[in-house]
């Protein structure tokens, strides 16, 4: 029985208990390509509790299916440039460590 418990514990990774990234707001929530948007929320770094909230840009921000250009990245805020090639309303998401956030609407002008 001890071997079974040990095998189950080995199957877990460090971020299994960390929720997917969660976007709470975009500021601004509209703008032209090239504009800089601040995405705020939590769990963008996918680090265990107690780790440094500043992390390398280990995730991606998408405007629909088009990736944005990230200039700053922490566990609670991302600064990203609106990419070319989007029009109208699109859903912005953040993906980190294989987990994707909720989508928040951005209007490209």
C-alpha positions in Angstrom: 0.0 0.0 0.0 2.9 2.4 0.7 4.1 2.1 -2.8 0.7 3.2 -4.2 0.7 6.3 -2.0 4.3 7.1 -3.1 3.4 6.7 -6.8 0.4 9.0 -6.5 2.5 11.7 -4.9 5.1 11.5 -7.6 2.3 12.3 -10.2 1.7 15.8 -8.8 3.7 18.8 -10.0 4.5 22.0 -8.2 1.6 24.0 -9.7 -1.2 21.4 -9.6 -2.9 23.3 -6.8 -2.5 26.8 -8.5 -5.7 28.0 -10.3 -5.6 29.0 -13.9 -4.6 32.6 -14.6 -7.6 34.9 -13.8 -8.1 38.3 -15.6 -10.0 40.8 -13.5 -9.7 43.9 -15.8 -8.2 45.4 -19.0 -7.1 49.1 -18.9 -8.1 50.5 -21.3 -10.5 47.9 -22.7 -10.4 49.4 -26.2 -7.8 51.0 -28.5 -5.9 50.8 -31.8 -3.0 48.4 -32.7 0.1 49.6 -31.0 -1.7 50.8 -27.8 -0.4 49.4 -24.5 -3.0 47.6 -22.3 -2.5 46.6 -18.7 -4.1 43.3 -17.9 -4.7 42.9 -14.2 -5.6 39.7 -12.3 -3.8 36.9 -10.5 -1.9 33.7 -11.0 -0.2 34.9 -14.2 3.2 33.4 -13.0 1.8 30.1 -11.9 4.1 30.1 -8.9 3.5 28.4 -5.5 2.4 30.7 -2.7 5.3 32.6 -1.1 7.4 32.8 -4.3 8.5 36.2 -5.7 5.6 37.9 -7.5 7.9 39.2 -10.2 8.6 36.5 -12.7 10.0 36.2 -16.2 7.4 36.6 -19.0 6.6 32.9 -18.9 3.1 33.3 -20.3 1.4 34.7 -23.3 -1.4 37.2 -23.8 -3.7 36.7 -26.8 -6.1 39.1 -28.5 -8.5 36.5 -30.0 -6.0 34.3 -31.8 -3.3 36.9 -32.2 -0.5 37.2 -29.6 0.2 40.5 -28.0 3.7 41.8 -27.4 4.5 41.7 -23.7 6.7 44.4 -22.2 6.2 43.7 -18.5 5.0 40.6 -16.7 4.3 39.9 -13.0 2.0 37.6 -11.1 -0.8 40.2 -11.0 -0.2 42.5 -14.0 0.9 42.3 -17.6 1.7 45.2 -19.9 1.0 44.2 -23.5 0.9 45.9 -26.9 -2.3 45.5 -29.0 -1.3 43.5 -32.1 -2.0 44.3 -35.7 -4.6 42.1 -37.4 -7.5 42.3 -35.0 -10.8 44.2 -35.6 -13.8 44.8 -33.4 -14.5 42.9 -30.3 -12.1 40.1 -29.3 -11.5 38.0 -26.2 -8.2 38.6 -24.4 -6.8 35.6 -22.6 -3.6 34.8 -20.7 -1.9 31.4 -20.9 0.7 30.4 -18.4 2.2 26.9 -17.6 -0.4 25.3 -19.9 -3.4 26.9 -18.2 -5.6 29.5 -19.9 -7.5 32.3 -18.2 -11.0 33.5 -18.6 -11.6 35.8 -21.5 -12.2 39.5 -21.2 -13.6 41.6 -24.1 -11.3 44.2 -25.8 -12.5 46.4 -28.7 -9.9 47.1 -31.4 -10.4 50.5 -33.0 
